[in-house]
């Protein structure tokens, strides 16, 4: 039982680290308005649809192509 909990904890920490690493490589916006403005500019330039979202790791805003 203790080994299962320890394994679960290690898995959770590894996932969190992976998410933090991804977060650090993304563009960061300090407000939703700023993120939306960049999403509109990217849509005009590249034709991609980006959606802003508040990151639960860093608290700032990023853009995603997937629907949230």
Secondary structure, 3 states (H helix, E strand, C coil): CHHHHHHHHHHHHHHHHHHHHHHHHCCCECCHHHHHHHHHHHHHHHCCCCEEEECCCCCCEEEECCCC
